[in-house]
Amino acid sequence: MVLLTFPEDTNYVASHASALKAHKQSLKNREHNRQFRARLRNALKSIRAAISGNDLPAARSALKDTISLIDRMASKGIIHRNAAGRYKSRLTTRIAKSKAA
């Protein structure tokens, strides 16, 4: 039996190949999900900045891309589908209110 070691995280209990592989996959998936969540936070921040700066055309175009990102994240299970709906609803409501005002 070959014991593999990973420099990223040496505090694991895995002692067989399948557990080591699962651990390596979990590290990879965690980083991938962190990148998706960071993209979502940045997209939400840019839309909110555009709304507060009264730049509605930019906010609307960013909203389309952000809704696509939110739906993709919900379909992959990175965020809950109710959370995705909540994000989309609140963003569209804020844009509609700023348009009316």
C-alpha positions in Angstrom: 0.0 0.0 0.0 1.3 3.4 -1.0 0.6 6.3 1.4 0.1 9.5 -0.5 0.7 12.9 1.2 -0.7 16.2 0.2 1.1 19.4 1.2 -2.1 21.4 1.4 -3.4 19.7 4.5 -1.4 17.2 6.6 -4.0 16.9 9.4 -6.2 14.1 8.1 -7.0 10.6 9.2 -7.1 9.0 5.8 -5.2 5.7 5.7 -6.3 4.1 2.4 -6.2 5.2 -1.2 -10.0 5.9 -1.7 -10.1 8.1 1.5 -7.0 10.0 0.3 -8.7 10.5 -3.1 -11.9 11.7 -1.5 -10.0 14.1 0.7 -8.1 15.5 -2.3 -11.5 15.9 -4.2 -13.0 17.7 -1.2 -10.2 20.2 -1.1 -10.6 20.8 -4.9 -14.3 21.2 -4.6 -14.0 23.5 -1.6 -11.7 25.9 -3.5 -14.0 25.8 -6.5 -17.1 26.7 -4.4 -15.1 29.5 -2.7 -14.3 31.0 -6.1 -18.0 30.8 -7.1 -19.1 32.5 -3.8 -16.5 35.2 -4.2 -17.7 35.9 -7.8 -21.3 36.1 -6.5 -20.3 38.6 -3.7 -18.4 40.8 -6.2 -21.3 40.7 -8.6 -23.8 41.7 -5.9 -21.5 44.4 -4.7 -21.2 45.9 -8.2 -25.0 45.9 -8.8 -25.6 47.6 -5.4 -23.0 50.2 -6.2 -24.6 50.8 -9.6 -28.0 51.2 -8.0 -26.8 53.6 -5.4 -24.9 55.6 -8.0 -28.1 55.9 -10.1 -26.5 54.0 -13.0 -29.6 52.0 -14.0 -28.4 50.8 -17.4 -25.3 49.3 -15.9 -27.3 47.8 -13.1 -29.7 46.2 -15.5 -27.0 44.7 -17.7 -25.1 43.4 -14.6 -28.4 42.0 -13.3 -28.7 39.7 -16.3 -25.2 38.2 -15.8 -25.7 38.0 -12.0 -29.0 36.1 -12.3 -27.3 33.7 -14.7 -24.5 33.2 -12.1 -27.0 32.7 -9.3 -29.0 30.1 -11.2 -25.8 28.2 -12.1 -24.8 28.2 -8.4 -28.2 27.0 -7.3 -28.2 24.2 -9.9 -24.8 23.0 -8.7 -25.9 23.1 -5.1 -23.4 25.8 -4.0 -26.3 27.9 -2.7 -29.8 26.8 -1.8 -32.5 27.4 -4.4 -34.5 29.5 -2.0 -31.5 31.7 -1.3 -31.1 32.0 -5.1 -34.7 33.1 -5.5 -34.2 35.6 -2.6 -31.1 37.2 -4.2 -32.9 37.5 -7.5 -36.1 38.9 -6.0 -34.3 41.5 -3.9 -32.1 42.7 -6.7 -34.9 43.1 -9.2 -37.0 44.9 -6.5 -34.2 47.3 -5.7 -33.7 48.1 -9.4 -37.5 48.6 -9.9 -37.7 50.9 -6.9 -34.8 53.0 -8.0 -36.3 53.3 -11.5 -39.6 54.5 -10.0 -37.9 57.0 -7.8 
